[in-house]
Each structure stands twice: as C-alpha cells, then as structure tokens.
Amino acid sequence: MSFGVVDMDEEGGAAAAAVAADEIRRLPAEVNWEMLDKSRFFVLGAALFSGVSAALYPAVVVKTHLQVAPPPQGATATAAAILRRDGLRGFYRGFGASLAGTVPARALYMAALEATKSSVGSAAVRLGVSETAATAAASAAGGVSAAIAAQVVWTPVDVISQRLMVQTSSTCRYRGGVDAFKKILLADGVRGLYRGFGLSIVTYAPSNAVWWASYAMAQRFIWRVVGAERSESYPSLMAVQGASAALAGGASALVTMPLDTVKTRIQVMETDGAAAARPTLKSTVRGLLKEGGWAACYRGLGPRWGSMSLSAATMVTTYEFLKRLSAKEGSLD
C-alpha cells in the first residue's frame, strides 16, 4: 500500500468523522439529569404517567386474563366476556392499587435511569468512546438500573393488582388493594408479595437494556433517513421518538413474552399457605406446557405486543416532553 493511499484513507476517515460529528450536533439536544428541575420533573411525571396508565390499563387486564385462564381463548372473546360479566368496571379492576404503586415506582425508575445514563455516558466519553457508542452503552446501563430499582415497588403492586384483575363478582376474594395486601401478607408473609421478583429482574433488566439501547440507536437511524434538520419541527421530533419507541417496545414484548407469562402465573396463583402448595418456576412451566405446549407461553401476545408498542410510543413521547417541560431555565440554549 502506498503512502498516497494511506493519506487518502486518513483523509476519508477524518471526513467521515466530521460528517458523523455534524450529524450528532444537528440531532435534538438531549436533556440530561443535571439539566432537570427535579421537583417539577416528579410532580409533572406523576400526573402525566397516571393518565397514560389509565388509558392502557384495559389491555393489561385482557393480557393477564389470557395468561392465567387455562382454556385457550382469543383476546376479543376475553374482552367481550369481561364486558358482559362486569361491564366497563371489569377493565379497571385493581387499577387503584396499580396507580398507587405506579407513581413511586415510576419515580424510582426515572431517577435511576437518568442518573445512570448521565454518569455512564460522561464516563464513557472521558474514556475516549465515540458519542454514538457512549449513548448506547449509557442507555443500556440506565435501563438495567431503572428496572432493578423499580421492581422493588412494582413486584408487590403486580402481585396485588393482577389478583384483583382476574377475580370476578362471583369469585370475589379481595375487597380492594388494602384487603389483598393484608390477606397475601397473612397467608405467605412478605415473600408472598415478592413472588416472581427474581423472574421479574431476569425479564425486565435485560429487556430494558436492549430497549433503551435500541431506542437510542433507532432514533439516530431514523434521523439519518428523514434528515436531522427536520428535528427542529416539534411534530417531526415526536413522530420519530414515537416510532423508535414502538419498534423497541414491540420487539421487547416478543422476546420476553414466555417469561412474562410464567411470572404472571406465579404471582396470581392462589395458595393455602403451605410451602408445598406454593407455585415454583418448574411447576408453573410444566403446567403451561401441559396445557398447550410452547404456544401457551405466548397467550396474550397480541394485547401485550399492542399494549407495549403503544405504551412505549406514548410513554417515551410523554417522557421526552416531560423532560423538556422540566428543564431548568436556559439549560436548552
């Protein structure tokens, strides 16, 4: 290889790096943890995410019924059965308990996510990692820490709300979230409230890592296709963020569905308090496979895929909007 070729390669590499750096500069400014007014961030976040959770809750109820009910049934038939038996109220069983836990869980999730992304991203850049790779690594690390922190609150909330979801007027064991909390605690102790905690971590930590890293990379890719200059248009910004989130959410739902089905069954199945009667990972998987083979692990995939894609798109656009609303004065200049 001649020196002339080496020089050309070096010049080409420098030019490509300059183009990449210019693309990054033209992308929408990232609102990081240090730029946020924390009190405004958490107060507005609680209000915005409560509204989003209320809109998406019926899909979660249908998905849970499909995962728990032994005979195979379609999502439409399940929704019709809930409506016929309990009316619209049936789609919001356990919502109060879910909402009460969602607010602190979301606060923990957002705090862990932003703090980790900020610290890991800065450290990676200082070590000489490219900005694109640093963003992906920081997003993945933030997703893992956020999932672990939130599950401390979310697991008991899931156990309580899911049991309320699947009970009917004729088989009503719990009078509400507080009653369910007391009875589960009395029957199984604190351990009963944390059924499926380990499986939740195994499900959501890697899922969150992949999701946030994919979301960050998808945004970069889509902006490259549509043109980074269009990021100055707020509707375009929201559309790209929503599309990136929906793609990441749908893929995550597909990959984690079997684990989510097993986790839901472990959390919902009733026991008489005897150790031998408590559902285990092995017995739950065996029961599912006996009922319908591997296809049984994917019951409720349609509602979960739709719910997670829509939830991801809605949550992320809300989340990004929230961060911009909560930015300190002058931090985005």
Contacts in CASP RR format, 6 or more apart in sequence:
PFRMAT RR
TARGET T0000
AUTHOR 0000-0000-0000
METHOD contacts of the structure
MODEL  1
MSFGVVDMDEEGGAAAAAVAADEIRRLPAEVNWEMLDKSRFFVLGAALFS
GVSAALYPAVVVKTHLQVAPPPQGATATAAAILRRDGLRGFYRGFGASLA
GTVPARALYMAALEATKSSVGSAAVRLGVSETAATAAASAAGGVSAAIAA
QVVWTPVDVISQRLMVQTSSTCRYRGGVDAFKKILLADGVRGLYRGFGLS
IVTYAPSNAVWWASYAMAQRFIWRVVGAERSESYPSLMAVQGASAALAGG
ASALVTMPLDTVKTRIQVMETDGAAAARPTLKSTVRGLLKEGGWAACYRG
LGPRWGSMSLSAATMVTTYEFLKRLSAKEGSLD
20 132 0 8 1.000
21 131 0 8 1.000
23 223 0 8 1.000
23 224 0 8 1.000
23 228 0 8 1.000
24 131 0 8 1.000
24 132 0 8 1.000
26 228 0 8 1.000
26 229 0 8 1.000
26 231 0 8 1.000
27 219 0 8 1.000
27 220 0 8 1.000
27 223 0 8 1.000
27 228 0 8 1.000
27 231 0 8 1.000
28 231 0 8 1.000
28 237 0 8 1.000
29 332 0 8 1.000
31 320 0 8 1.000
31 323 0 8 1.000
31 324 0 8 1.000
31 326 0 8 1.000
31 327 0 8 1.000
31 331 0 8 1.000
31 332 0 8 1.000
32 114 0 8 1.000
32 117 0 8 1.000
32 118 0 8 1.000
33 114 0 8 1.000
33 115 0 8 1.000
33 117 0 8 1.000
33 118 0 8 1.000
34 118 0 8 1.000
35 327 0 8 1.000
35 328 0 8 1.000
35 331 0 8 1.000
35 332 0 8 1.000
36 114 0 8 1.000
36 323 0 8 1.000
36 326 0 8 1.000
36 327 0 8 1.000
36 328 0 8 1.000
37 326 0 8 1.000
37 327 0 8 1.000
37 328 0 8 1.000
38 326 0 8 1.000
40 325 0 8 1.000
40 326 0 8 1.000
41 110 0 8 1.000
41 322 0 8 1.000
41 323 0 8 1.000
41 326 0 8 1.000
42 107 0 8 1.000
42 110 0 8 1.000
44 322 0 8 1.000
44 325 0 8 1.000
44 326 0 8 1.000
45 106 0 8 1.000
45 110 0 8 1.000
45 322 0 8 1.000
46 103 0 8 1.000
46 106 0 8 1.000
46 107 0 8 1.000
48 318 0 8 1.000
48 321 0 8 1.000
48 322 0 8 1.000
49 102 0 8 1.000
49 103 0 8 1.000
49 106 0 8 1.000
49 315 0 8 1.000
49 318 0 8 1.000
50 99 0 8 1.000
50 102 0 8 1.000
50 103 0 8 1.000
52 311 0 8 1.000
52 314 0 8 1.000
52 315 0 8 1.000
52 318 0 8 1.000
53 98 0 8 1.000
53 99 0 8 1.000
53 102 0 8 1.000
54 95 0 8 1.000
54 99 0 8 1.000
55 314 0 8 1.000
56 307 0 8 1.000
56 310 0 8 1.000
56 311 0 8 1.000
56 314 0 8 1.000
57 91 0 8 1.000
57 92 0 8 1.000
57 95 0 8 1.000
57 98 0 8 1.000
58 79 0 8 1.000
58 91 0 8 1.000
58 92 0 8 1.000
59 303 0 8 1.000
59 304 0 8 1.000
59 306 0 8 1.000
59 307 0 8 1.000
59 310 0 8 1.000
60 165 0 8 1.000
60 303 0 8 1.000
60 307 0 8 1.000
61 82 0 8 1.000
61 90 0 8 1.000
61 91 0 8 1.000
61 92 0 8 1.000
61 93 0 8 1.000
61 165 0 8 1.000
62 75 0 8 1.000
62 78 0 8 1.000
62 79 0 8 1.000
62 82 0 8 1.000
62 91 0 8 1.000
62 300 0 8 1.000
62 303 0 8 1.000
63 75 0 8 1.000
63 300 0 8 1.000
63 302 0 8 1.000
63 303 0 8 1.000
63 304 0 8 1.000
63 307 0 8 1.000
64 162 0 8 1.000
64 165 0 8 1.000
64 166 0 8 1.000
64 264 0 8 1.000
64 268 0 8 1.000
65 78 0 8 1.000
65 82 0 8 1.000
65 165 0 8 1.000
65 166 0 8 1.000
66 73 0 8 1.000
66 74 0 8 1.000
66 75 0 8 1.000
66 78 0 8 1.000
66 299 0 8 1.000
66 300 0 8 1.000
66 303 0 8 1.000
67 260 0 8 1.000
67 261 0 8 1.000
67 264 0 8 1.000
67 265 0 8 1.000
67 299 0 8 1.000
67 300 0 8 1.000
68 166 0 8 1.000
68 264 0 8 1.000
68 265 0 8 1.000
68 268 0 8 1.000
69 78 0 8 1.000
70 291 0 8 1.000
72 292 0 8 1.000
72 296 0 8 1.000
72 299 0 8 1.000
73 81 0 8 1.000
75 300 0 8 1.000
75 302 0 8 1.000
75 303 0 8 1.000
79 91 0 8 1.000
82 90 0 8 1.000
82 91 0 8 1.000
83 90 0 8 1.000
83 91 0 8 1.000
85 168 0 8 1.000
85 169 0 8 1.000
86 93 0 8 1.000
86 168 0 8 1.000
86 169 0 8 1.000
93 164 0 8 1.000
93 165 0 8 1.000
93 167 0 8 1.000
94 160 0 8 1.000
94 161 0 8 1.000
94 164 0 8 1.000
94 165 0 8 1.000
94 176 0 8 1.000
94 177 0 8 1.000
95 161 0 8 1.000
96 161 0 8 1.000
96 177 0 8 1.000
97 157 0 8 1.000
97 160 0 8 1.000
97 161 0 8 1.000
97 164 0 8 1.000
97 176 0 8 1.000
97 177 0 8 1.000
97 180 0 8 1.000
97 181 0 8 1.000
98 157 0 8 1.000
98 161 0 8 1.000
100 157 0 8 1.000
101 153 0 8 1.000
101 154 0 8 1.000
101 157 0 8 1.000
102 154 0 8 1.000
102 157 0 8 1.000
104 153 0 8 1.000
105 150 0 8 1.000
105 153 0 8 1.000
105 154 0 8 1.000
105 157 0 8 1.000
106 150 0 8 1.000
108 146 0 8 1.000
108 149 0 8 1.000
108 150 0 8 1.000
108 152 0 8 1.000
108 153 0 8 1.000
109 146 0 8 1.000
109 147 0 8 1.000
109 149 0 8 1.000
109 150 0 8 1.000
110 146 0 8 1.000
110 319 0 8 1.000
111 149 0 8 1.000
112 142 0 8 1.000
112 143 0 8 1.000
112 145 0 8 1.000
112 146 0 8 1.000
112 148 0 8 1.000
112 149 0 8 1.000
112 150 0 8 1.000
113 142 0 8 1.000
113 143 0 8 1.000
113 145 0 8 1.000
113 146 0 8 1.000
113 212 0 8 1.000
115 145 0 8 1.000
116 138 0 8 1.000
116 141 0 8 1.000
116 142 0 8 1.000
116 143 0 8 1.000
116 144 0 8 1.000
116 145 0 8 1.000
116 146 0 8 1.000
117 138 0 8 1.000
117 139 0 8 1.000
117 141 0 8 1.000
117 142 0 8 1.000
118 138 0 8 1.000
120 134 0 8 1.000
120 137 0 8 1.000
120 138 0 8 1.000
120 141 0 8 1.000
120 142 0 8 1.000
121 134 0 8 1.000
121 135 0 8 1.000
121 137 0 8 1.000
121 138 0 8 1.000
124 133 0 8 1.000
124 134 0 8 1.000
124 137 0 8 1.000
124 138 0 8 1.000
125 131 0 8 1.000
125 134 0 8 1.000
129 137 0 8 1.000
132 217 0 8 1.000
132 220 0 8 1.000
135 216 0 8 1.000
135 220 0 8 1.000
136 213 0 8 1.000
136 216 0 8 1.000
136 217 0 8 1.000
137 213 0 8 1.000
139 212 0 8 1.000
139 213 0 8 1.000
139 215 0 8 1.000
139 216 0 8 1.000
140 209 0 8 1.000
140 210 0 8 1.000
140 212 0 8 1.000
140 213 0 8 1.000
141 209 0 8 1.000
142 208 0 8 1.000
142 209 0 8 1.000
142 212 0 8 1.000
143 205 0 8 1.000
143 208 0 8 1.000
143 209 0 8 1.000
143 211 0 8 1.000
143 212 0 8 1.000
144 205 0 8 1.000
144 206 0 8 1.000
144 208 0 8 1.000
144 209 0 8 1.000
146 208 0 8 1.000
147 201 0 8 1.000
147 204 0 8 1.000
147 205 0 8 1.000
147 207 0 8 1.000
147 208 0 8 1.000
148 201 0 8 1.000
148 205 0 8 1.000
151 197 0 8 1.000
151 200 0 8 1.000
151 201 0 8 1.000
151 204 0 8 1.000
154 200 0 8 1.000
155 193 0 8 1.000
155 194 0 8 1.000
155 195 0 8 1.000
155 196 0 8 1.000
155 197 0 8 1.000
155 200 0 8 1.000
155 267 0 8 1.000
156 181 0 8 1.000
156 193 0 8 1.000
156 194 0 8 1.000
158 200 0 8 1.000
158 267 0 8 1.000
159 184 0 8 1.000
159 192 0 8 1.000
159 193 0 8 1.000
159 194 0 8 1.000
159 195 0 8 1.000
159 267 0 8 1.000
159 268 0 8 1.000
160 177 0 8 1.000
160 180 0 8 1.000
160 181 0 8 1.000
160 184 0 8 1.000
160 193 0 8 1.000
161 177 0 8 1.000
162 264 0 8 1.000
162 267 0 8 1.000
162 268 0 8 1.000
163 173 0 8 1.000
163 174 0 8 1.000
163 180 0 8 1.000
163 184 0 8 1.000
163 267 0 8 1.000
163 268 0 8 1.000
163 270 0 8 1.000
164 174 0 8 1.000
164 176 0 8 1.000
164 177 0 8 1.000
164 180 0 8 1.000
166 268 0 8 1.000
167 173 0 8 1.000
167 174 0 8 1.000
173 183 0 8 1.000
173 270 0 8 1.000
174 180 0 8 1.000
174 183 0 8 1.000
181 193 0 8 1.000
184 192 0 8 1.000
184 193 0 8 1.000
185 192 0 8 1.000
185 193 0 8 1.000
187 271 0 8 1.000
187 272 0 8 1.000
187 273 0 8 1.000
188 195 0 8 1.000
188 271 0 8 1.000
188 273 0 8 1.000
188 278 0 8 1.000
195 266 0 8 1.000
195 267 0 8 1.000
195 279 0 8 1.000
196 263 0 8 1.000
196 266 0 8 1.000
196 267 0 8 1.000
199 259 0 8 1.000
199 262 0 8 1.000
199 263 0 8 1.000
199 266 0 8 1.000
199 281 0 8 1.000
200 263 0 8 1.000
202 259 0 8 1.000
203 256 0 8 1.000
203 259 0 8 1.000
203 260 0 8 1.000
203 263 0 8 1.000
204 256 0 8 1.000
207 252 0 8 1.000
207 255 0 8 1.000
207 256 0 8 1.000
210 248 0 8 1.000
210 251 0 8 1.000
210 252 0 8 1.000
210 255 0 8 1.000
211 248 0 8 1.000
211 249 0 8 1.000
211 252 0 8 1.000
211 312 0 8 1.000
212 248 0 8 1.000
214 247 0 8 1.000
214 248 0 8 1.000
214 251 0 8 1.000
215 244 0 8 1.000
215 245 0 8 1.000
215 248 0 8 1.000
215 316 0 8 1.000
218 243 0 8 1.000
218 244 0 8 1.000
218 247 0 8 1.000
218 248 0 8 1.000
219 240 0 8 1.000
219 241 0 8 1.000
219 244 0 8 1.000
222 240 0 8 1.000
222 243 0 8 1.000
222 244 0 8 1.000
223 230 0 8 1.000
223 231 0 8 1.000
223 240 0 8 1.000
226 236 0 8 1.000
226 240 0 8 1.000
230 236 0 8 1.000
231 237 0 8 1.000
231 240 0 8 1.000
237 320 0 8 1.000
238 317 0 8 1.000
238 320 0 8 1.000
238 321 0 8 1.000
241 316 0 8 1.000
241 317 0 8 1.000
241 320 0 8 1.000
242 312 0 8 1.000
242 313 0 8 1.000
242 316 0 8 1.000
242 317 0 8 1.000
243 313 0 8 1.000
244 316 0 8 1.000
245 312 0 8 1.000
245 313 0 8 1.000
245 315 0 8 1.000
245 316 0 8 1.000
245 317 0 8 1.000
246 309 0 8 1.000
246 310 0 8 1.000
246 312 0 8 1.000
246 313 0 8 1.000
247 309 0 8 1.000
248 312 0 8 1.000
249 308 0 8 1.000
249 309 0 8 1.000
249 311 0 8 1.000
249 312 0 8 1.000
250 305 0 8 1.000
250 306 0 8 1.000
250 308 0 8 1.000
250 309 0 8 1.000
250 312 0 8 1.000
252 308 0 8 1.000
252 312 0 8 1.000
253 301 0 8 1.000
253 304 0 8 1.000
253 305 0 8 1.000
253 306 0 8 1.000
253 307 0 8 1.000
253 308 0 8 1.000
253 309 0 8 1.000
254 301 0 8 1.000
254 305 0 8 1.000
257 297 0 8 1.000
257 298 0 8 1.000
257 300 0 8 1.000
257 301 0 8 1.000
257 304 0 8 1.000
258 294 0 8 1.000
258 297 0 8 1.000
258 298 0 8 1.000
260 304 0 8 1.000
261 288 0 8 1.000
261 296 0 8 1.000
261 297 0 8 1.000
261 298 0 8 1.000
261 299 0 8 1.000
261 300 0 8 1.000
262 281 0 8 1.000
262 284 0 8 1.000
262 285 0 8 1.000
262 288 0 8 1.000
262 297 0 8 1.000
265 279 0 8 1.000
265 284 0 8 1.000
265 288 0 8 1.000
266 279 0 8 1.000
266 280 0 8 1.000
266 281 0 8 1.000
266 284 0 8 1.000
269 279 0 8 1.000
269 284 0 8 1.000
271 277 0 8 1.000
271 278 0 8 1.000
271 279 0 8 1.000
288 296 0 8 1.000
288 297 0 8 1.000
289 296 0 8 1.000
289 297 0 8 1.000
324 332 0 8 1.000
END
